Amino acid sequence: MVLRGLLLAIAMQPFSIPVRPIVMGPSSGIDEPRQAIARSADEWEKLWTEHAGNRERPAVDFSREMVVALFAGTRPTAGYGVEIVGVRADGDTTIVEYRESAPPRDAITAQVMTSPFVMVAIPKSAGIVRFEKR
């Protein structure tokens, strides 16, 4: 009986989902902070065009994968970033955990506008995707 309860408790815990990096960097054409999901080639084309114009779009197998993306929005200097630190399932919900970073107060940074972003592919899911800042 104790083993059954333990197994049930383990089964109820969120589990990690594999992540395939697509692209990340300091400069996106998307200037406002945004979280995005692309579950189809059409959605991916639209998102990529907003982000990168007519640059070549990375390949994604939408029969098995979907894209999750984070855009930090325009920042006043270099040294800012955004990263996906984990993806997990909790029932029918996929939770994308992310972290934003900023340069230290005393850092010497390039005086250039940036717009950090990150895009990854994860296994396709029809459920809710929720983003959680860490």
N, CA, C and O atoms as a GROMACS GRO file, in nm:
protein
  536
    1MET      N    1   0.082  -0.119   0.000
    1MET     CA    2   0.000   0.000   0.000
    1MET      C    3   0.087   0.126   0.000
    1MET      O    4   0.055   0.222  -0.070
    2VAL      N    5   0.194   0.126   0.077
    2VAL     CA    6   0.285   0.240   0.080
    2VAL      C    7   0.350   0.257  -0.057
    2VAL      O    8   0.362   0.370  -0.105
    3LEU      N    9   0.391   0.147  -0.121
    3LEU     CA   10   0.452   0.154  -0.254
    3LEU      C   11   0.354   0.213  -0.355
    3LEU      O   12   0.392   0.296  -0.437
    4ARG      N   13   0.229   0.169  -0.349
    4ARG     CA   14   0.128   0.222  -0.441
    4ARG      C   15   0.113   0.373  -0.422
    4ARG      O   16   0.104   0.447  -0.520
    5GLY      N   17   0.109   0.420  -0.299
    5GLY     CA   18   0.100   0.563  -0.271
    5GLY      C   19   0.221   0.639  -0.322
    5GLY      O   20   0.208   0.750  -0.374
    6LEU      N   21   0.340   0.580  -0.306
    6LEU     CA   22   0.462   0.642  -0.354
    6LEU      C   23   0.461   0.651  -0.506
    6LEU      O   24   0.496   0.755  -0.562
    7LEU      N   25   0.422   0.545  -0.573
    7LEU     CA   26   0.416   0.546  -0.719
    7LEU      C   27   0.314   0.648  -0.769
    7LEU      O   28   0.339   0.717  -0.868
    8LEU      N   29   0.202   0.658  -0.701
    8LEU     CA   30   0.101   0.757  -0.738
    8LEU      C   31   0.156   0.898  -0.719
    8LEU      O   32   0.133   0.985  -0.803
    9ALA      N   33   0.227   0.921  -0.611
    9ALA     CA   34   0.286   1.052  -0.585
    9ALA      C   35   0.388   1.087  -0.694
    9ALA      O   36   0.394   1.202  -0.739
   10ILE      N   37   0.468   0.989  -0.734
   10ILE     CA   38   0.567   1.012  -0.840
   10ILE      C   39   0.496   1.041  -0.971
   10ILE      O   40   0.535   1.132  -1.044
   11ALA      N   41   0.393   0.964  -1.002
   11ALA     CA   42   0.318   0.983  -1.126
   11ALA      C   43   0.253   1.120  -1.133
   11ALA      O   44   0.233   1.172  -1.243
   12MET      N   45   0.219   1.180  -1.021
   12MET     CA   46   0.151   1.308  -1.017
   12MET      C   47   0.249   1.426  -1.028
   12MET      O   48   0.207   1.540  -1.048
   13GLN      N   49   0.380   1.398  -1.015
   13GLN     CA   50   0.479   1.505  -1.022
   13GLN      C   51   0.500   1.549  -1.166
   13GLN      O   52   0.494   1.468  -1.258
   14PRO      N   53   0.526   1.680  -1.187
   14PRO     CA   54   0.560   1.727  -1.320
   14PRO      C   55   0.688   1.658  -1.367
   14PRO      O   56   0.774   1.626  -1.286
   15PHE      N   57   0.701   1.635  -1.498
   15PHE     CA   58   0.822   1.572  -1.548
   15PHE      C   59   0.885   1.659  -1.656
   15PHE      O   60   0.817   1.738  -1.722
   16SER      N   61   1.014   1.642  -1.673
   16SER     CA   62   1.089   1.722  -1.770
   16SER      C   63   1.056   1.680  -1.911
   16SER      O   64   1.030   1.564  -1.939
   17ILE      N   65   1.057   1.777  -2.000
   17ILE     CA   66   1.032   1.757  -2.141
   17ILE      C   67   1.160   1.794  -2.215
   17ILE      O   68   1.222   1.895  -2.184
   18PRO      N   69   1.201   1.713  -2.314
   18PRO     CA   70   1.322   1.746  -2.388
   18PRO      C   71   1.306   1.875  -2.469
   18PRO      O   72   1.199   1.905  -2.520
   19VAL      N   73   1.414   1.949  -2.479
   19VAL     CA   74   1.416   2.077  -2.548
   19VAL      C   75   1.524   2.071  -2.657
   19VAL      O   76   1.636   2.028  -2.631
   20ARG      N   77   1.488   2.115  -2.778
   20ARG     CA   78   1.587   2.125  -2.887
   20ARG      C   79   1.607   2.272  -2.919
   20ARG      O   80   1.515   2.338  -2.968
   21PRO      N   81   1.726   2.326  -2.890
   21PRO     CA   82   1.750   2.467  -2.921
   21PRO      C   83   1.735   2.494  -3.071
   21PRO      O   84   1.779   2.414  -3.154
   22ILE      N   85   1.674   2.606  -3.103
   22ILE     CA   86   1.664   2.648  -3.244
   22ILE      C   87   1.756   2.767  -3.266
   22ILE      O   88   1.848   2.760  -3.348
   23VAL      N   89   1.731   2.876  -3.194
   23VAL     CA   90   1.813   2.996  -3.211
   23VAL      C   91   1.790   3.089  -3.091
   23VAL      O   92   1.681   3.093  -3.033
   24MET      N   93   1.894   3.163  -3.057
   24MET     CA   94   1.883   3.266  -2.954
   24MET      C   95   1.981   3.377  -2.988
   24MET      O   96   2.076   3.355  -3.064
   25GLY      N   97   1.959   3.495  -2.933
   25GLY     CA   98   2.051   3.602  -2.962
   25GLY      C   99   2.008   3.734  -2.903
   25GLY      O  100   1.910   3.742  -2.830
   26PRO      N  101   2.085   3.839  -2.935
   26PRO     CA  102   2.061   3.971  -2.876
   26PRO      C  103   1.972   4.063  -2.960
   26PRO      O  104   1.944   4.175  -2.918
   27SER      N  105   1.929   4.018  -3.078
   27SER     CA  106   1.860   4.111  -3.166
   27SER      C  107   1.745   4.045  -3.242
   27SER      O  108   1.767   3.958  -3.326
   28SER      N  109   1.624   4.087  -3.211
   28SER     CA  110   1.504   4.037  -3.278
   28SER      C  111   1.428   4.155  -3.337
   28SER      O  112   1.438   4.267  -3.289
   29GLY      N  113   1.353   4.127  -3.442
   29GLY     CA  114   1.265   4.228  -3.498
   29GLY      C  115   1.140   4.249  -3.415
   29GLY      O  116   1.061   4.340  -3.443
   30ILE      N  117   1.120   4.167  -3.313
   30ILE     CA  118   1.006   4.182  -3.222
   30ILE      C  119   1.051   4.269  -3.106
   30ILE      O  120   1.133   4.227  -3.024
   31ASP      N  121   0.997   4.389  -3.099
   31ASP     CA  122   1.045   4.490  -3.004
   31ASP      C  123   0.975   4.489  -2.868
   31ASP      O  124   1.029   4.544  -2.772
   32GLU      N  125   0.859   4.428  -2.858
   32GLU     CA  126   0.784   4.425  -2.733
   32GLU      C  127   0.807   4.291  -2.662
   32GLU      O  128   0.823   4.189  -2.730
   33PRO      N  129   0.807   4.288  -2.529
   33PRO     CA  130   0.817   4.159  -2.459
   33PRO      C  131   0.700   4.070  -2.502
   33PRO      O  132   0.586   4.115  -2.511
   34ARG      N  133   0.733   3.944  -2.527
   34ARG     CA  134   0.630   3.854  -2.580
   34ARG      C  135   0.668   3.709  -2.559
   34ARG      O  136   0.786   3.672  -2.561
   35GLN      N  137   0.567   3.627  -2.539
   35GLN     CA  138   0.581   3.481  -2.534
   35GLN      C  139   0.501   3.428  -2.651
   35GLN      O  140   0.389   3.474  -2.676
   36ALA      N  141   0.556   3.331  -2.723
   36ALA     CA  142   0.489   3.284  -2.843
   36ALA      C  143   0.500   3.132  -2.856
   36ALA      O  144   0.594   3.070  -2.808
   37ILE      N  145   0.399   3.076  -2.924
   37ILE     CA  146   0.395   2.933  -2.954
   37ILE      C  147   0.360   2.918  -3.101
   37ILE      O  148   0.271   2.986  -3.151
   38ALA      N  149   0.430   2.830  -3.170
   38ALA     CA  150   0.397   2.797  -3.309
   38ALA      C  151   0.378   2.646  -3.317
   38ALA      O  152   0.472   2.570  -3.295
   39ARG      N  153   0.255   2.603  -3.348
   39ARG     CA  154   0.224   2.460  -3.356
   39ARG      C  155   0.213   2.411  -3.501
   39ARG      O  156   0.194   2.292  -3.524
   40SER      N  157   0.223   2.502  -3.597
   40SER     CA  158   0.210   2.464  -3.737
   40SER      C  159   0.314   2.541  -3.820
   40SER      O  160   0.372   2.639  -3.774
   41ALA      N  161   0.335   2.494  -3.942
   41ALA     CA  162   0.430   2.560  -4.032
   41ALA      C  163   0.384   2.703  -4.062
   41ALA      O  164   0.468   2.793  -4.072
   42ASP      N  165   0.253   2.725  -4.076
   42ASP     CA  166   0.203   2.860  -4.103
   42ASP      C  167   0.230   2.954  -3.985
   42ASP      O  168   0.273   3.068  -4.005
   43GLU      N  169   0.204   2.906  -3.863
   43GLU     CA  170   0.232   2.989  -3.745
   43GLU      C  171   0.381   3.017  -3.733
   43GLU      O  172   0.421   3.128  -3.697
   44TRP      N  173   0.463   2.918  -3.764
   44TRP     CA  174   0.609   2.932  -3.758
   44TRP      C  175   0.656   3.035  -3.860
   44TRP      O  176   0.740   3.119  -3.829
   45GLU      N  177   0.604   3.028  -3.981
   45GLU     CA  178   0.643   3.123  -4.085
   45GLU      C  179   0.609   3.266  -4.042
   45GLU      O  180   0.690   3.357  -4.059
   46LYS      N  181   0.489   3.285  -3.988
   46LYS     CA  182   0.448   3.418  -3.943
   46LYS      C  183   0.537   3.470  -3.830
   46LYS      O  184   0.584   3.584  -3.835
   47LEU      N  185   0.562   3.386  -3.730
   47LEU     CA  186   0.647   3.426  -3.617
   47LEU      C  187   0.788   3.457  -3.665
   47LEU      O  188   0.846   3.559  -3.627
   48TRP      N  189   0.845   3.369  -3.748
   48TRP     CA  190   0.982   3.389  -3.797
   48TRP      C  191   0.993   3.517  -3.878
   48TRP      O  192   1.090   3.591  -3.864
   49THR      N  193   0.894   3.544  -3.962
   49THR     CA  194   0.897   3.665  -4.044
   49THR      C  195   0.893   3.790  -3.956
   49THR      O  196   0.964   3.887  -3.984
   50GLU      N  197   0.811   3.790  -3.850
   50GLU     CA  198   0.809   3.903  -3.757
   50GLU      C  199   0.946   3.920  -3.691
   50GLU      O  200   0.994   4.032  -3.673
   51HIS      N  201   1.007   3.808  -3.656
   51HIS     CA  202   1.136   3.809  -3.585
   51HIS      C  203   1.253   3.843  -3.677
   51HIS      O  204   1.337   3.926  -3.642
   52ALA      N  205   1.259   3.780  -3.794
   52ALA     CA  206   1.382   3.786  -3.874
   52ALA      C  207   1.361   3.827  -4.020
   52ALA      O  208   1.454   3.815  -4.100
   53GLY      N  209   1.244   3.872  -4.055
   53GLY     CA  210   1.222   3.913  -4.194
   53GLY      C  211   1.230   3.794  -4.287
   53GLY      O  212   1.168   3.690  -4.263
   54ASN      N  213   1.305   3.810  -4.394
   54ASN     CA  214   1.313   3.702  -4.493
   54ASN      C  215   1.438   3.615  -4.480
   54ASN      O  216   1.472   3.542  -4.573
   55ARG      N  217   1.507   3.622  -4.366
   55ARG     CA  218   1.621   3.531  -4.343
   55ARG      C  219   1.570   3.387  -4.344
   55ARG      O  220   1.453   3.362  -4.316
   56GLU      N  221   1.658   3.295  -4.375
   56GLU     CA  222   1.620   3.154  -4.382
   56GLU      C  223   1.568   3.103  -4.248
   56GLU      O  224   1.630   3.125  -4.144
   57ARG      N  225   1.454   3.037  -4.252
   57ARG     CA  226   1.387   2.985  -4.132
   57ARG      C  227   1.443   2.847  -4.097
   57ARG      O  228   1.453   2.761  -4.185
   58PRO      N  229   1.481   2.824  -3.971
   58PRO     CA  230   1.526   2.691  -3.929
   58PRO      C  231   1.415   2.587  -3.948
   58PRO      O  232   1.296   2.619  -3.936
   59ALA      N  233   1.454   2.466  -3.976
   59ALA     CA  234   1.358   2.358  -4.000
   59ALA      C  235   1.299   2.308  -3.868
   59ALA      O  236   1.370   2.293  -3.768
   60VAL      N  237   1.169   2.282  -3.870
   60VAL     CA  238   1.098   2.224  -3.756
   60VAL      C  239   1.002   2.120  -3.811
   60VAL      O  240   0.931   2.146  -3.908
   61ASP      N  241   1.000   2.003  -3.750
   61ASP     CA  242   0.909   1.896  -3.791
   61ASP      C  243   0.780   1.909  -3.711
   61ASP      O  244   0.771   1.858  -3.599
   62PHE      N  245   0.680   1.977  -3.767
   62PHE     CA  246   0.557   2.004  -3.694
   62PHE      C  247   0.467   1.881  -3.678
   62PHE      O  248   0.363   1.890  -3.613
   63SER      N  249   0.506   1.769  -3.735
   63SER     CA  250   0.432   1.646  -3.705
   63SER      C  251   0.469   1.594  -3.566
   63SER      O  252   0.394   1.518  -3.505
   64ARG      N  253   0.586   1.638  -3.517
   64ARG     CA  254   0.634   1.591  -3.386
   64ARG      C  255   0.668   1.703  -3.288
   64ARG      O  256   0.672   1.680  -3.167
   65GLU      N  257   0.692   1.823  -3.338
   65GLU     CA  258   0.742   1.932  -3.255
   65GLU      C  259   0.655   2.056  -3.266
   65GLU      O  260   0.573   2.069  -3.357
   66MET      N  261   0.674   2.146  -3.169
   66MET     CA  262   0.620   2.281  -3.176
   66MET      C  263   0.730   2.375  -3.126
   66MET      O  264   0.825   2.331  -3.061
   67VAL      N  265   0.715   2.501  -3.155
   67VAL     CA  266   0.814   2.601  -3.116
   67VAL      C  267   0.759   2.685  -3.002
   67VAL      O  268   0.645   2.730  -3.006
   68VAL      N  269   0.841   2.706  -2.900
   68VAL     CA  270   0.810   2.804  -2.797
   68VAL      C  271   0.920   2.910  -2.803
   68VAL      O  272   1.038   2.879  -2.820
   69ALA      N  273   0.878   3.035  -2.788
   69ALA     CA  274   0.973   3.145  -2.804
   69ALA      C  275   0.947   3.253  -2.700
   69ALA      O  276   0.834   3.275  -2.656
   70LEU      N  277   1.053   3.318  -2.661
   70LEU     CA  278   1.047   3.432  -2.569
   70LEU      C  279   1.122   3.549  -2.630
   70LEU      O  280   1.232   3.534  -2.684
   71PHE      N  281   1.061   3.665  -2.621
   71PHE     CA  282   1.122   3.788  -2.669
   71PHE      C  283   1.121   3.885  -2.552
   71PHE      O  284   1.015   3.914  -2.496
   72ALA      N  285   1.239   3.936  -2.515
   72ALA     CA  286   1.250   4.023  -2.398
   72ALA      C  287   1.208   4.166  -2.427
   72ALA      O  288   1.186   4.244  -2.335
   73GLY      N  289   1.196   4.201  -2.554
   73GLY     CA  290   1.164   4.338  -2.590
   73GLY      C  291   1.290   4.422  -2.598
   73GLY      O  292   1.399   4.376  -2.565
   74THR      N  293   1.276   4.545  -2.641
   74THR     CA  294   1.390   4.634  -2.659
   74THR      C  295   1.451   4.672  -2.525
   74THR      O  296   1.380   4.708  -2.431
   75ARG      N  297   1.583   4.663  -2.518
   75ARG     CA  298   1.659   4.700  -2.399
   75ARG      C  299   1.760   4.809  -2.438
   75ARG      O  300   1.801   4.816  -2.554
   76PRO      N  301   1.800   4.894  -2.343
   76PRO     CA  302   1.881   5.011  -2.377
   76PRO      C  303   2.029   4.985  -2.403
   76PRO      O  304   2.097   5.069  -2.463
   77THR      N  305   2.080   4.870  -2.360
   77THR     CA  306   2.223   4.841  -2.378
   77THR      C  307   2.243   4.692  -2.403
   77THR      O  308   2.149   4.613  -2.397
   78ALA      N  309   2.365   4.655  -2.431
   78ALA     CA  310   2.402   4.514  -2.437
   78ALA      C  311   2.401   4.457  -2.295
   78ALA      O  312   2.392   4.533  -2.199
   79GLY      N  313   2.409   4.326  -2.282
   79GLY     CA  314   2.418   4.263  -2.151
   79GLY      C  315   2.289   4.204  -2.100
   79GLY      O  316   2.289   4.138  -1.996
   80TYR      N  317   2.178   4.226  -2.170
   80TYR     CA  318   2.050   4.167  -2.132
   80TYR      C  319   2.034   4.033  -2.202
   80TYR      O  320   2.092   4.010  -2.308
   81GLY      N  321   1.955   3.944  -2.143
   81GLY     CA  322   1.932   3.815  -2.206
   81GLY      C  323   1.805   3.750  -2.155
   81GLY      O  324   1.747   3.792  -2.055
   82VAL      N  325   1.764   3.647  -2.225
   82VAL     CA  326   1.650   3.565  -2.186
   82VAL      C  327   1.685   3.421  -2.222
   82VAL      O  328   1.741   3.394  -2.329
   83GLU      N  329   1.653   3.328  -2.132
   83GLU     CA  330   1.682   3.187  -2.159
   83GLU      C  331   1.572   3.099  -2.102
   83GLU      O  332   1.509   3.130  -2.001
   84ILE      N  333   1.550   2.988  -2.170
   84ILE     CA  334   1.457   2.887  -2.122
   84ILE      C  335   1.538   2.791  -2.037
   84ILE      O  336   1.634   2.730  -2.085
   85VAL      N  337   1.501   2.778  -1.911
   85VAL     CA  338   1.579   2.697  -1.817
   85VAL      C  339   1.517   2.560  -1.791
   85VAL      O  340   1.580   2.474  -1.729
   86GLY      N  341   1.395   2.539  -1.839
   86GLY     CA  342   1.332   2.409  -1.822
   86GLY      C  343   1.194   2.407  -1.883
   86GLY      O  344   1.127   2.509  -1.893
   87VAL      N  345   1.154   2.289  -1.924
   87VAL     CA  346   1.018   2.268  -1.974
   87VAL      C  347   0.968   2.141  -1.908
   87VAL      O  348   1.036   2.038  -1.908
   88ARG      N  349   0.848   2.148  -1.852
   88ARG     CA  350   0.794   2.031  -1.784
   88ARG      C  351   0.645   2.020  -1.810
   88ARG      O  352   0.577   2.118  -1.842
   89ALA      N  353   0.596   1.899  -1.796
   89ALA     CA  354   0.453   1.873  -1.809
   89ALA      C  355   0.393   1.863  -1.670
   89ALA      O  356   0.452   1.805  -1.579
   90ASP      N  357   0.276   1.919  -1.655
   90ASP     CA  358   0.199   1.908  -1.531
   90ASP      C  359   0.056   1.879  -1.575
   90ASP      O  360  -0.022   1.971  -1.601
   91GLY      N  361   0.023   1.752  -1.583
   91GLY     CA  362  -0.106   1.712  -1.639
   91GLY      C  363  -0.108   1.745  -1.787
   91GLY      O  364  -0.017   1.706  -1.861
   92ASP      N  365  -0.211   1.815  -1.832
   92ASP     CA  366  -0.223   1.855  -1.972
   92ASP      C  367  -0.155   1.988  -2.003
   92ASP      O  368  -0.162   2.036  -2.116
   93THR      N  369  -0.090   2.045  -1.904
   93THR     CA  370  -0.026   2.176  -1.922
   93THR      C  371   0.124   2.160  -1.940
   93THR      O  372   0.188   2.084  -1.866
   94THR      N  373   0.180   2.230  -2.037
   94THR     CA  374   0.325   2.238  -2.055
   94THR      C  375   0.370   2.368  -1.993
   94THR      O  376   0.319   2.474  -2.027
   95ILE      N  377   0.467   2.359  -1.903
   95ILE     CA  378   0.517   2.478  -1.834
   95ILE      C  379   0.658   2.507  -1.883
   95ILE      O  380   0.749   2.424  -1.872
   96VAL      N  381   0.675   2.626  -1.938
   96VAL     CA  382   0.805   2.672  -1.988
   96VAL      C  383   0.863   2.765  -1.883
   96VAL      O  384   0.809   2.874  -1.859
   97GLU      N  385   0.971   2.723  -1.820
   97GLU     CA  386   1.037   2.804  -1.718
   97GLU      C  387   1.148   2.885  -1.784
   97GLU      O  388   1.229   2.832  -1.859
   98TYR      N  389   1.150   3.015  -1.754
   98TYR     CA  390   1.251   3.099  -1.817
   98TYR      C  391   1.311   3.197  -1.717
   98TYR      O  392   1.258   3.219  -1.608
   99ARG      N  393   1.422   3.254  -1.759
   99ARG     CA  394   1.492   3.350  -1.676
   99ARG      C  395   1.536   3.466  -1.764
   99ARG      O  396   1.582   3.447  -1.877
  100GLU      N  397   1.522   3.586  -1.712
  100GLU     CA  398   1.575   3.705  -1.778
  100GLU      C  399   1.697   3.751  -1.701
  100GLU      O  400   1.704   3.735  -1.579
  101SER      N  401   1.791   3.808  -1.772
  101SER     CA  402   1.911   3.860  -1.705
  101SER      C  403   1.938   4.003  -1.752
  101SER      O  404   1.899   4.044  -1.861
  102ALA      N  405   2.006   4.076  -1.667
  102ALA     CA  406   2.042   4.215  -1.695
  102ALA      C  407   2.188   4.234  -1.654
  102ALA      O  408   2.238   4.162  -1.568
  103PRO      N  409   2.254   4.330  -1.715
  103PRO     CA  410   2.394   4.353  -1.675
  103PRO      C  411   2.399   4.409  -1.533
  103PRO      O  412   2.307   4.480  -1.490
  104PRO      N  413   2.506   4.380  -1.459
  104PRO     CA  414   2.521   4.438  -1.325
  104PRO      C  415   2.522   4.592  -1.334
  104PRO      O  416   2.558   4.648  -1.437
  105ARG      N  417   2.483   4.657  -1.226
  105ARG     CA  418   2.476   4.804  -1.224
  105ARG      C  419   2.608   4.871  -1.265
  105ARG      O  420   2.607   4.973  -1.333
  106ASP      N  421   2.720   4.813  -1.224
  106ASP     CA  422   2.850   4.875  -1.252
  106ASP      C  423   2.915   4.821  -1.379
  106ASP      O  424   3.032   4.849  -1.404
  107ALA      N  425   2.842   4.745  -1.459
  107ALA     CA  426   2.899   4.687  -1.581
  107ALA      C  427   2.919   4.794  -1.688
  107ALA      O  428   2.840   4.888  -1.700
  108ILE      N  429   3.023   4.777  -1.763
  108ILE     CA  430   3.046   4.862  -1.879
  108ILE      C  431   2.988   4.784  -1.997
  108ILE      O  432   3.037   4.676  -2.032
  109THR      N  433   2.885   4.841  -2.059
  109THR     CA  434   2.817   4.771  -2.167
  109THR      C  435   2.817   4.855  -2.294
  109THR      O  436   2.828   4.978  -2.288
  110ALA      N  437   2.803   4.788  -2.406
  110ALA     CA  438   2.792   4.859  -2.533
  110ALA      C  439   2.662   4.941  -2.531
  110ALA      O  440   2.558   4.891  -2.490
  111GLN      N  441   2.671   5.063  -2.575
  111GLN     CA  442   2.554   5.152  -2.577
  111GLN      C  443   2.480   5.131  -2.710
  111GLN      O  444   2.486   5.213  -2.802
  112VAL      N  445   2.412   5.019  -2.715
  112VAL     CA  446   2.339   4.980  -2.835
  112VAL      C  447   2.208   4.916  -2.792
  112VAL      O  448   2.205   4.838  -2.697
  113MET      N  449   2.101   4.948  -2.863
  113MET     CA  450   1.972   4.887  -2.833
  113MET      C  451   1.978   4.738  -2.866
  113MET      O  452   2.032   4.700  -2.970
  114THR      N  453   1.924   4.655  -2.778
  114THR     CA  454   1.917   4.511  -2.803
  114THR      C  455   1.773   4.464  -2.782
  114THR      O  456   1.691   4.534  -2.723
  115SER      N  457   1.744   4.346  -2.831
  115SER     CA  458   1.612   4.284  -2.810
  115SER      C  459   1.633   4.133  -2.801
  115SER      O  460   1.608   4.061  -2.898
  116PRO      N  461   1.678   4.085  -2.685
  116PRO     CA  462   1.713   3.944  -2.667
  116PRO      C  463   1.593   3.851  -2.690
  116PRO      O  464   1.478   3.886  -2.665
  117PHE      N  465   1.624   3.731  -2.740
  117PHE     CA  466   1.520   3.633  -2.768
  117PHE      C  467   1.578   3.492  -2.759
  117PHE      O  468   1.699   3.472  -2.761
  118VAL      N  469   1.488   3.395  -2.748
  118VAL     CA  470   1.526   3.254  -2.753
  118VAL      C  471   1.408   3.176  -2.812
  118VAL      O  472   1.292   3.205  -2.782
  119MET      N  473   1.440   3.077  -2.896
  119MET     CA  474   1.340   2.989  -2.956
  119MET      C  475   1.388   2.845  -2.944
  119MET      O  476   1.503   2.815  -2.973
  120VAL      N  477   1.298   2.757  -2.900
  120VAL     CA  478   1.330   2.615  -2.888
  120VAL      C  479   1.215   2.532  -2.944
  120VAL      O  480   1.101   2.579  -2.954
  121ALA      N  481   1.246   2.408  -2.980
  121ALA     CA  482   1.143   2.312  -3.020
  121ALA      C  483   1.124   2.213  -2.907
  121ALA      O  484   1.221   2.168  -2.844
  122ILE      N  485   0.999   2.179  -2.882
  122ILE     CA  486   0.965   2.079  -2.781
  122ILE      C  487   0.865   1.982  -2.844
  122ILE      O  488   0.807   2.013  -2.948
  123PRO      N  489   0.845   1.864  -2.784
  123PRO     CA  490   0.746   1.772  -2.839
  123PRO      C  491   0.608   1.838  -2.850
  123PRO      O  492   0.566   1.911  -2.760
  124LYS      N  493   0.541   1.810  -2.960
  124LYS     CA  494   0.410   1.872  -2.988
  124LYS      C  495   0.308   1.832  -2.883
  124LYS      O  496   0.303   1.717  -2.839
  125SER      N  497   0.227   1.928  -2.844
  125SER     CA  498   0.122   1.908  -2.745
  125SER      C  499   0.005   1.998  -2.782
  125SER      O  500   0.025   2.112  -2.824
  126ALA      N  501  -0.116   1.948  -2.764
  126ALA     CA  502  -0.235   2.029  -2.793
  126ALA      C  503  -0.282   2.104  -2.669
  126ALA      O  504  -0.373   2.187  -2.678
  127GLY      N  505  -0.222   2.076  -2.554
  127GLY     CA  506  -0.267   2.136  -2.429
  127GLY      C  507  -0.223   2.280  -2.412
  127GLY      O  508  -0.166   2.341  -2.502
  128ILE      N  509  -0.250   2.331  -2.295
  128ILE     CA  510  -0.213   2.469  -2.258
  128ILE      C  511  -0.062   2.476  -2.239
  128ILE      O  512   0.000   2.384  -2.186
  129VAL      N  513  -0.003   2.588  -2.283
  129VAL     CA  514   0.138   2.618  -2.257
  129VAL      C  515   0.140   2.741  -2.168
  129VAL      O  516   0.083   2.844  -2.202
  130ARG      N  517   0.207   2.728  -2.055
  130ARG     CA  518   0.216   2.839  -1.960
  130ARG      C  519   0.364   2.873  -1.939
  130ARG      O  520   0.447   2.784  -1.922
  131PHE      N  521   0.396   3.001  -1.940
  131PHE     CA  522   0.532   3.049  -1.919
  131PHE      C  523   0.544   3.095  -1.775
  131PHE      O  524   0.458   3.167  -1.725
  132GLU      N  525   0.651   3.052  -1.707
  132GLU     CA  526   0.677   3.092  -1.568
  132GLU      C  527   0.817   3.150  -1.557
  132GLU      O  528   0.915   3.085  -1.592
  133LYS      N  529   0.823   3.272  -1.507
  133LYS     CA  530   0.953   3.338  -1.487
  133LYS      C  531   1.016   3.286  -1.359
  133LYS      O  532   0.950   3.276  -1.256
  134ARG      N  533   1.144   3.253  -1.364
  134ARG     CA  534   1.220   3.207  -1.248
  134ARG      C  535   1.314   3.314  -1.201
  134ARG      O  536   1.387   3.295  -1.104
   0.00000   0.00000   0.00000
